[in-house]
Amino acid sequence: MDLTILALGLAVMGVSIGEGLLVSSFLRSAGRQPEMYNKLRTGMMLGVAFIEGTFFVLLAMAILFKIIF
C-alpha cells in the first residue's frame, strides 16, 4: 500500500473538517449578528482560501516526494 495515498486522504479529511468548522462558526455568528454578515463572510472566505492553500501545498509536497523517492 502506498503511504502517499493514505497521507493525501488524511489531508483531505483534515481540510474537510476544518472547512466544516469554519462555515459552521460563520453561520452561527451571522445568526447572532446579521448586521456583521459582510465582514464575517470576508473573513470566512479568507479562512477557506488559507485552508485550501495548505492542502495544495501538501499535495505538491506529496507529489514531489513521490517523484524524488
C-alpha positions as CSV (number, residue, x, y, z in Angstrom):
1,M,0.0,0.0,0.0
2,D,1.3,3.4,-0.9
3,L,1.6,5.7,2.0
4,T,1.3,8.8,-0.2
5,I,-2.3,7.9,-0.9
6,L,-3.0,7.5,2.8
7,A,-1.4,10.8,3.6
8,L,-3.4,12.6,1.0
9,G,-6.6,11.0,2.2
10,L,-5.8,12.2,5.8
11,A,-5.0,15.7,4.4
12,V,-8.3,15.8,2.5
13,M,-10.2,14.7,5.7
14,G,-8.4,17.4,7.7
15,V,-9.3,20.1,5.1
16,S,-13.0,19.0,5.1
17,I,-13.2,19.1,8.9
18,G,-11.5,22.5,9.0
19,E,-13.8,24.0,6.4
20,G,-16.9,22.5,8.0
21,L,-16.0,24.0,11.4
22,L,-15.2,27.4,9.8
23,V,-18.5,27.5,7.9
24,S,-20.4,26.3,11.0
25,S,-18.9,29.1,13.1
26,F,-19.7,31.6,10.3
27,L,-23.3,30.7,10.2
28,R,-23.6,30.7,14.0
29,S,-22.1,34.2,14.1
30,A,-24.2,35.5,11.3
31,G,-27.3,34.3,13.0
32,R,-26.4,36.1,16.2
33,Q,-25.4,39.4,14.5
34,P,-26.9,39.7,11.0
35,E,-25.5,43.2,10.5
36,M,-21.9,41.8,10.6
37,Y,-22.7,39.4,7.7
38,N,-20.4,41.1,5.1
39,K,-17.4,41.3,7.4
40,L,-17.9,37.8,8.6
41,R,-18.2,36.5,5.0
42,T,-15.0,38.2,4.1
43,G,-13.2,36.5,7.0
44,M,-14.7,33.2,6.2
45,M,-13.6,33.3,2.5
46,L,-10.1,34.3,3.6
47,G,-10.1,31.3,6.0
48,V,-11.3,28.9,3.4
49,A,-8.6,30.2,1.0
50,F,-5.9,29.5,3.6
51,I,-7.2,26.1,4.4
52,E,-7.3,25.1,0.7
53,G,-3.9,26.6,0.1
54,T,-2.5,24.5,2.9
55,F,-4.0,21.4,1.2
56,F,-2.5,22.3,-2.2
57,V,1.0,22.8,-0.6
58,L,0.6,19.3,1.0
59,L,-0.5,17.9,-2.4
60,A,2.6,19.4,-4.1
61,M,4.9,18.1,-1.4
62,A,3.4,14.6,-1.7
63,I,3.8,14.6,-5.5
64,L,7.4,15.8,-5.2
65,F,8.3,13.2,-2.6
66,K,6.7,10.6,-4.7
67,I,8.8,11.6,-7.7
68,I,12.1,12.0,-5.7
69,F,11.9,9.0,-3.5
